[in-house]
Amino acid sequence: MNFNILQAFRNNLYACFGQNRDALFNLADALLSETQAHSVIELSLSPHFERKWSSLYAALQHGKLDRARFEQTLVHFAPKPAFGQRLVLAVDASNIERPFSETSPDRGYL
């Protein structure tokens, strides 16, 4: 991984937040790193959330996100498909675990 690209992405992401940007940015780090958190309180206990728990609630209530800039950042840093190929992204946002369900043979996780 190119850490200069990662740093540029983090700087651009930070710039997308307005009011309460530090707490919102810490929340983004906690969301990406705490796979076992089941609540906002558990996210506030993450080592990646460097503030007090009350700042998390303030950020969620009063924080601002420049949506257009956020979308531009995601598009700019999205992986580019190989020439002549399409980039296909899929997300399963359900919270129901299905450890025994069958999946397509070509389905994978990257």
Wavefront OBJ file of the C-alpha trace (Angstrom):
o trace
v 0.000 0.000 0.000
v 1.240 3.453 -0.856
v 1.115 5.420 2.398
v 1.261 8.749 0.568
v -2.062 7.884 -1.096
v -3.507 6.782 2.235
v -2.387 10.032 3.868
v -3.866 12.070 1.008
v -7.161 10.182 1.366
v -7.248 10.813 5.129
v -6.487 14.520 4.620
v -9.259 14.810 2.025
v -11.687 12.916 4.254
v -10.871 15.178 7.212
v -11.555 18.219 5.027
v -15.072 16.893 4.304
v -16.096 17.428 7.918
v -17.136 20.827 9.201
v -18.148 21.464 12.788
v -16.893 18.764 15.233
v -14.493 17.447 12.584
v -12.000 15.918 15.026
v -14.631 13.785 16.756
v -16.238 12.795 13.442
v -12.861 11.790 12.031
v -12.120 9.724 15.154
v -15.530 8.122 14.765
v -14.666 7.149 11.188
v -11.428 5.536 12.431
v -13.316 3.685 15.170
v -15.979 2.471 12.727
v -13.314 1.093 10.408
v -11.251 -0.592 13.109
v -13.704 -1.872 15.733
v -15.333 -4.879 14.123
v -16.937 -6.098 17.366
v -18.552 -2.826 18.505
v -22.335 -3.076 18.811
v -23.152 0.444 19.969
v -22.029 4.036 19.830
v -20.739 3.718 23.396
v -18.507 0.825 22.384
v -17.141 2.930 19.523
v -16.355 5.720 21.975
v -14.229 3.227 23.970
v -12.072 2.439 20.962
v -8.396 3.439 21.190
v -8.970 5.188 17.842
v -11.550 7.489 19.386
v -9.257 9.886 21.255
v -11.906 12.064 22.875
v -14.411 11.722 25.695
v -17.656 9.901 24.975
v -19.692 13.100 25.243
v -17.891 14.601 22.234
v -19.144 11.690 20.166
v -22.748 12.565 20.897
v -22.066 16.252 20.223
v -20.449 15.346 16.896
v -23.402 13.192 15.885
v -25.881 15.890 16.852
v -24.094 19.009 15.579
v -21.420 17.699 13.195
v -21.437 18.687 9.550
v -20.419 16.771 6.428
v -19.858 18.383 3.049
v -21.618 15.675 1.076
v -20.480 16.852 -2.375
v -16.848 16.977 -1.275
v -17.203 13.568 0.400
v -18.557 12.038 -2.821
v -15.741 13.645 -4.847
v -13.180 12.234 -2.407
v -14.597 8.717 -2.676
v -14.688 8.890 -6.476
v -11.153 10.274 -6.682
v -9.655 7.558 -4.473
v -11.791 4.628 -5.683
v -9.826 1.796 -7.280
v -9.518 2.148 -11.036
v -10.501 -0.870 -13.155
v -8.074 -2.358 -15.665
v -8.334 -1.035 -19.209
v -11.479 -2.352 -20.875
v -12.843 -3.745 -17.609
v -15.612 -2.583 -15.276
v -15.235 -2.042 -11.568
v -17.942 -3.925 -9.697
v -18.520 -3.197 -6.024
v -20.995 -4.998 -3.788
v -21.989 -4.369 -0.195
v -24.033 -6.512 2.147
v -25.335 -4.084 4.752
v -27.529 -6.562 6.600
v -26.771 -7.254 10.230
v -28.006 -10.844 10.114
v -25.213 -13.409 10.289
v -25.676 -16.364 7.972
v -22.675 -18.649 8.588
v -24.302 -21.676 6.923
v -25.866 -20.016 3.895
v -24.714 -20.990 0.435
v -23.064 -18.435 -1.795
v -22.170 -18.295 -5.458
v -18.942 -20.181 -6.240
v -17.340 -17.088 -7.776
v -18.224 -14.879 -4.825
v -15.256 -13.594 -2.870
v -14.070 -11.039 -0.383
v -11.189 -8.688 -1.152
l 1 2 3 4 5 6 7 8 9 10 11 12 13 14 15 16 17 18 19 20 21 22 23 24 25 26 27 28 29 30 31 32 33 34 35 36 37 38 39 40 41 42 43 44 45 46 47 48 49 50 51 52 53 54 55 56 57 58 59 60 61 62 63 64 65 66 67 68 69 70 71 72 73 74 75 76 77 78 79 80 81 82 83 84 85 86 87 88 89 90 91 92 93 94 95 96 97 98 99 100 101 102 103 104 105 106 107 108 109 110
